[in-house]
């Protein structure tokens, strides 16, 4: 009889712990419910600005963020890669930025991606092909964390990337 009571008490304690764990997990702020920002990815420096090199290349990007919500948002991290080859191929990289953007304002973050260019001059096959870039942006807000994905075809050859 005594072992039966002990087993029931143990079962009740385990059940209570499980309910508490589920309740605490469901109340965490994993997905923010707010107006998501407007995002525009721009290539600032690319093959045309660098003389269409062949081999290793550094590409500068700007990510413009328009905060349309009533909460401040923080761009915590950006991951960038190419999803198709063109004038260059980027190595997949992650950048920690920690950029706070006030409600109802816009701001930009810049960073350099590293990759391999197909260059050898502006008239070489492939040196002016568009590049499809995928950018995953990680945000944090008082309402919780969320991510956004930007896919952009960036034209090469001295134009078409600046809005």
C-alpha positions in Angstrom: 0.0 0.0 0.0 2.8 2.4 0.9 4.6 1.7 -2.4 1.3 2.4 -4.2 1.1 5.9 -2.6 4.7 6.6 -3.4 4.1 5.6 -7.1 1.0 7.9 -7.3 2.9 10.8 -5.7 5.8 10.3 -8.1 3.4 10.1 -11.1 1.6 13.3 -9.9 5.0 15.1 -9.6 6.1 14.1 -13.0 2.8 15.1 -14.5 3.0 18.5 -12.9 6.5 19.0 -14.1 5.5 18.1 -17.7 2.5 20.5 -17.6 4.7 23.3 -16.3 7.3 22.7 -19.0 4.6 22.7 -21.8 3.1 25.9 -20.4 6.5 27.7 -20.2 7.4 26.7 -23.7 4.1 27.8 -25.2 4.4 31.2 -23.5 7.9 31.9 -25.0 8.0 34.5 -27.7 9.3 32.6 -30.7 7.3 34.2 -33.5 6.6 37.9 -33.3 3.1 39.1 -34.5 3.8 42.6 -35.8 4.0 44.3 -39.2 7.0 42.8 -40.8 9.6 45.2 -42.2 10.2 46.2 -45.8 13.5 44.8 -47.0 15.6 45.7 -50.1 18.9 44.1 -50.9 21.3 46.2 -53.0 24.8 45.3 -54.4 27.0 48.3 -53.8 30.4 47.0 -55.1 30.5 44.1 -57.6 32.5 42.9 -60.6 32.0 45.9 -62.7 33.3 48.3 -60.0 36.4 46.0 -59.6 37.3 45.6 -63.3 35.7 42.2 -63.8 38.3 40.1 -61.9 38.6 36.4 -62.2 39.0 34.4 -59.0 38.4 35.6 -55.4 36.2 38.6 -55.1 34.6 40.7 -52.3 31.1 42.0 -52.9 29.6 44.8 -50.8 25.9 44.7 -50.0 23.5 47.0 -48.3 20.3 45.8 -46.7 17.7 48.6 -46.4 15.2 47.9 -43.7 11.9 49.9 -43.3 10.3 49.4 -39.9 6.6 49.8 -40.5 5.6 48.6 -37.0 5.0 50.4 -33.8 7.8 48.4 -32.1 11.6 48.8 -32.4 13.2 46.0 -34.3 16.8 44.8 -34.2 18.6 43.2 -37.1 20.6 40.6 -35.2 22.2 38.6 -38.0 22.2 38.2 -41.8 23.1 35.1 -43.8 23.9 35.5 -47.4 24.6 33.1 -50.3 24.0 32.7 -54.0 21.2 30.4 -55.1 22.4 30.3 -58.7 25.7 31.1 -60.4 26.2 34.1 -62.6 29.0 36.6 -62.7 30.1 35.3 -59.3 29.3 32.7 -56.6 29.2 33.7 -53.0 30.4 31.5 -50.1 27.6 31.1 -47.6 28.3 33.5 -44.7 26.7 34.9 -41.6 27.2 38.4 -40.2 26.3 39.6 -36.7 25.0 43.1 -37.0 22.9 44.1 -33.9 21.3 47.1 -35.6 18.3 48.7 -33.9 15.7 50.4 -36.0 13.2 52.7 -34.4 9.4 52.4 -35.1 8.3 54.0 -38.3 11.9 54.7 -39.6 14.2 53.1 -42.1 17.9 52.4 -41.9 20.6 50.3 -43.7 23.3 47.8 -42.8 26.2 47.1 -45.1 28.5 44.0 -45.2 30.9 42.3 -47.5 30.3 38.9 -49.0 33.2 36.7 -50.3 33.2 34.5 -53.3 34.6 33.6 -56.7 34.2 35.7 -59.9 34.1 34.4 -63.4 35.5 37.7 -64.9 38.5 38.4 -67.2 36.9 41.5 -68.7 33.5 42.9 -69.4 33.1 41.0 -72.7 33.9 37.6 -71.3 31.2 35.0 -71.3 29.5 35.0 -67.9 31.1 38.1 -66.4 27.9 40.1 -66.7 25.4 37.4 -66.0 22.8 38.3 -63.2 23.4 36.7 -59.8 20.6 35.4 -57.6 21.3 36.2 -54.0 19.5 34.7 -51.0 19.6 36.7 -47.8 18.1 35.4 -44.5 17.6 38.2 -42.0 17.1 37.5 -38.2 15.2 40.0 -36.2 14.5 40.5 -32.5 11.7 42.7 -31.1 10.0 43.2 -27.7 7.2 41.1 -29.2 9.6 38.2 -30.1 12.0 37.0 -32.7 11.3 36.3 -36.4 13.2 35.8 -39.7 12.6 37.1 -43.2 14.0 35.8 -46.5 15.0 38.1 -49.4 15.8 36.6 -52.9 17.0 39.1 -55.4 18.4 38.8 -59.0 21.2 41.3 -59.1 22.1 42.6 -62.6 25.8 43.0 -63.4 27.5 45.2 -65.8 27.4 48.6 -64.1 23.8 49.2 -63.2 20.3 48.0 -62.3 21.0 47.2 -58.7 20.4 50.5 -57.0 16.8 51.5 -56.3 
